[in-house]
Every structure is written in C-alpha cells, then in structure tokens.
Amino acid sequence: MKFSRRTLLALTVASVMLPAASQAADSIKIGYQLPLTGNTAQYGQNFKDAAEIALAKFNASGQIDVPVEIIYEDSRSDAKEGVTIARKFVDDDEIVGVLGDFTSTVSMAAAQVYKRSGMVQLSQTASHPDFAKISKWQFRNITTQNQEGAVNAQWMIDQGITKVAVIAEQTDWGQSVVKGFVDPFKELGGEVVYTEFFNRGLADFRSIITKIEEQKPEAVYTGFFYEDGAQFLKQVAQLNADIPVYSTSAAYNDKLIELAGEAAEGLKLTATFLPTRTDANVTEFVSEWKKGHDNAPGQFPAQAYDAVNIMLAAVAKAYPDVTRESLRDAVAATKDFPGVTGNTSFDENGEPLKELTKATVTGGVFVEVK
Amino acid sequence: MFDPYFLQQLAIGVSLGMIYALMAIGFTLIFGVLNVVNFAHGEVYTIGAFAGLMAITAFAPPLLVVLFIALAAGAFAGFGLERLAFRPFRRFSDEASLKSRAMREATLMSSLAMSIIAREAMELIFGSQFQSVDLAYLINKPIEIGPITIVNGDLIILGITLLMLAGLQWLLKKSPIGMSIRAVSNNALGAKYCGINTDRTIIFTFIIGSGMGALAGILVGLYYGAIFPAMGFTPGIKAFVAMVMGGLSSIPGAVVSAMILGLAESISTSFMPSVWSDMVAYAFLLATLIFFPQGLFGARRERV
C-alpha cells in the first residue's frame, strides 16, 4: 500500500513534469507577424487559420521529436508596429524564423530588422519587386507580375493572339502588371495596340471598352482586382464587345463570378491555387479549411498554408541543429516543394519559382485549363 | 465625325449625365430651400440602394415595388436627417440667427458628421465590399439601336428623370406645399411672417429631396450592379459640381450641367487617358465659375 502510493506519487509528478520540461526546453518557436485587427484583419485572420491547420498537421506527423510552436503577433498592417514586432522576435533567442507580414509595406519595414539581426523572413503575400532583394534573409511565397505576365503572354501566343489591348489600374501594382506582360509579349512577336490606366473603383468602363473595340484587338489583358473586374466584365457583355479577356491572379475570387454572373464566362487568368483541383494535398487543405469556414479557401490563405509548410519542412530538414542560420539555409534550399499552390523552389534572391495554373470561368466556376 | 464610335461615346455620355442629373435634382432642391449644402445626400443615396437591396434579398418583389421601398427609405432618412442635423440649428428664429453665417456653417458640418456616421455604420454592418445583387434585377440588358448599344436601364433612368423633373415642376408651381417651398427658398423670414409654417416646409423639402436621392441610389446601384457603403461619394461630388455649374438653386440648370459633365467625361476618354477625364469635368466647373460666376442658369431671380 505504502509502496504503491509512493509509486503513484512519483508517476503523477513525472507525468506532470515531463511534458512541461520537454515543452520548455525542446519546442522550436517560429514567429508570425500578421494583421489580426484593423482594416486588413480579415486577411490576417485567414492566414492564422491556415497556419493552424498546417501546424497541427505537422506536429501530428511526428517528423521531428519536438513540437513546433508559432507565436502570432498583431501588426495591424502598420509599418511601425511591424518593426516593433520584428525587434521583439529577434530579441527572443528561442525564435528561429519568422513568417509574414501581409502587405509589402509592413514586410519591407520589418525586413530591415531581420536583415540586421539575421533572421529568415518568409512572407506569404508581399509582392513588391524589391522585397525579396533586401537581403539573403527575405523570401516570399507569391509570384510577381513578371512571372504572371510571361505566362499570360505565352498563353495568348499559343492561342494565336498577337494583337492585344492592355488596361490596368493606376497604381504601382497596375504598372507592374502592364510592364510584366508587355515586355515578354513583344519578345514573342506580339503587338500591343492600346494601353490604358484607370482609377481604382471606376464605376463606368464603357468609354474605355468602346475605345478598346475601336482598336480591334484580339484580346484584352487586364490588371484589376475582382470588384473592378466584375464591373468591367459586365460592361463588356453589355456592349456586346466580343473580346476574350485575360487577367491575373488578383482577379481570381469567387466573388467575381457572383458579382458578374454570366458576364464572367470565358474569363481567362493565371492563378497559383484552385480549390477545385483534385490533388490530394489540395483536397485535404480544403476539407480541413471548411471545418471552420463556410467557403472554400481563396488564394491568400492557400499561400499562407504553403508558406508555413515550407518553413516547417525547413525546420525538419535543419533538425536537430535548428539555428537561425541553419534554418535560413534550409529555406533557401527548398526545391520543388509540393504545396497547394503548386511546386515551389526559391531562386538566389528568394523569389519563388512556381508553376502557375491557368484557369477559365466555365459554368460559373473557375476550372483549370490543361 | 459621326461614325458609330463617336455615337456610342455620345450615348454613354448621355447615360452618365442622366445618372448625375438624377442625383443632382434632390441635392439642388434641398440647397435651394436652406442655402446649405447637404453633405449627407450621398449617404441617403446609399441608404436607398441598401434598402432596395435588402428588399430584393428578403422577398424578391417586382422592380417597381423595390423602387417604392427605396423611395420610402429615403424619405424616412431625409426626415431623420433634418431632425438630427438641421433642426437643432434652427431653434433660434430671430433675424440675426437666421442670417448668421456661422449658423449655416454649423449646419454644413453637422450634415457632414451625419454622413460620416451613416457611412461608417453601413461599413460596420455590411462590410465595405460590393454586395451581391440578384443578377435578374440588374437593369443592364443591352438594346441595340443601329450601330450603338444602350441598355434598358438608360431608358428607365431617362423616364424617371423626366418624370421627376416634370413632377417637381408641377409640385413647385401648382401645389400649396410646393408654393410654400418656393416662398421659403426665396425668403425664409418673409415666408414666416406671412404665416407659412417654415419648419413643416423644410421637412417636406427634405422628404422629397431625399426620396429622390434614394431612388437615384437604387437605380444606379441596379444599373451598375455595384452596391457598397462608399457608393454615394463620387456621384455626390458630381451632383455638387452640377449644382454649382447650374447656378446653385436652379434644378433645370443642374440637370443640363449634369448632362454636360457626363458628355465631357465620355468624350474626353477618346482623346486622353481615362484617369484624366475627371479633370475635364472640373475644368468645366472652373470655366463656368470664371466666366459665369452666377452659374449657367443662376442669373434668374426665380429660385428652385
């Protein structure tokens, strides 16, 4: 009796102490800076949800003996806040790598801190051309317009389209859409007959569409987000302008089809993620996501999911000697990582080399074009 | 010159102008009576669009019923707006207060405050993105007329603009309430001394003007299929420009100026980048103010 009580006590103490001890000493910590409040909170919240799915899966898989933890910090899409968080992360010796931030502006502000202190930073969405060039510590998991433009240019040439009109919103991003497409398209022997920029949120595209029609292009390449896209497509249909429309992944959103209805039929675009794909990892992610959400995940959460998985795979590769340096090298060595947004490798600048998916709207859904 | 391309741009310009005119009518009516810019008119327009949208999603009534629901919502919003933002500044009825510039500017600010509150509230409730509209309700079915294409919404908006103009003229010239509106807009104090109930008249003006604003909101919302909390801002600016160009208190002047604005925008897109087409509209405003300081139709004595 006495003996068994003592054993019991010892067992209890052990069972309480052991996991606590292993957690304190041996878990690997990763920081994630993202907007959880403020006017871009919906994106940050989605990133967090996607990261939780990836993390739970990784920790359950038992690839390494210790659990990985992600520490979330709310940057509110504010550059100053982003820098504060970055300082906090680099001061915490247990944190070996960082994910985020959401916007290019915040990511680039925080990047200066990570550059000085030497911490790997992998953003799921920062698409500014200069972000990945800041230092060897910066990586991103989003394609730039140079890549999308080149794929679209080739796609049009393959379809026998050589005369194209280009329109895009009047922003830095819009300019990069036009440049990213026009250069490769001209190299392939195409001709751009008309270029036009418009103010974001323009209600009436009909004057522009009429002008496009006047130039008789064989297709229109467009740089817009889904709301402007829906307006544009509806008005193209309304004016009976029978011109194929090509676009970028920015227009890829189910809401576009909801807003434009039949006018969206036939829209062609490049995307990195399609929830309707039947690859095993995509269906797994989509079904996990739908446990907590009503809708299928969009492209942004998918990119976050992959970014987290790339980071975790790098942790597994560097294990057991996970330091900031070894983790950076492991991320940089990522090759053909099979994510839900396609296979990813990084070039020497930390730019992702991804295969883009071509998609078109048929019967009210985005479907992959093989 | 009159090739199909130009005709098409002309048709687009007329339809744009009509949309601005629709909004400018109610705006000018309220200014004419109070001599104060009602900054919340753009939000009344948005409220009309959202009221119509909610009716559509709730019980899918015929289009005409949707329009009447928007009208009613606008009238109610106008009543509330007058009560909250304008009435408190009219509680002193002595001559000095009535002529006071500070009083008028305070009213201007309170209407701006109401507009911000209303817009932010709608963003909180509905989110700032485009709302989904049942596509069957959109009034953008194409109609081919020879080489040019218009949509059924153009005809509906033309019809309603004309109806509103004619109805308003009848109301202002023939009906007792219209006559008291004209009396108050000419000389509020004089009207008061003659026994006209100015408070009631102002409330009626708000109800009529806001009802028209809300009707414009749902029509334009269904025309473009774009209903969102900030939708009233741009048309509000355009209506304001049309009102100033038209001579501040002339409704026919505002309508004509709105048409000029619409045409200027669509035609200028042919000659320069579309991001500059707004500049052309404002250049017209500037030219009008320099050469006709009273506005195009403001020289006449008759107000409203």
Interface residues (C-beta under 8 A of the other chain):
Chain A: Q170 E196 F197 F198 N199 G201 L202 A203 D204 R206 S207 I208 T210 K211 E213 E214 E227 A230 Q231 K234 Q235 A237 Q238 L239 N240 K255 E258 L259 A260 G261 E262
Chain B: Y5 Q8 Q9 I12 L16 Q129 F130 S132 V133 L135 L138 N140 P142 E144 T149 V151 Y224 G225 A226 T234 E265 S266 T269 S270 P273 S274 V275 S277 D278
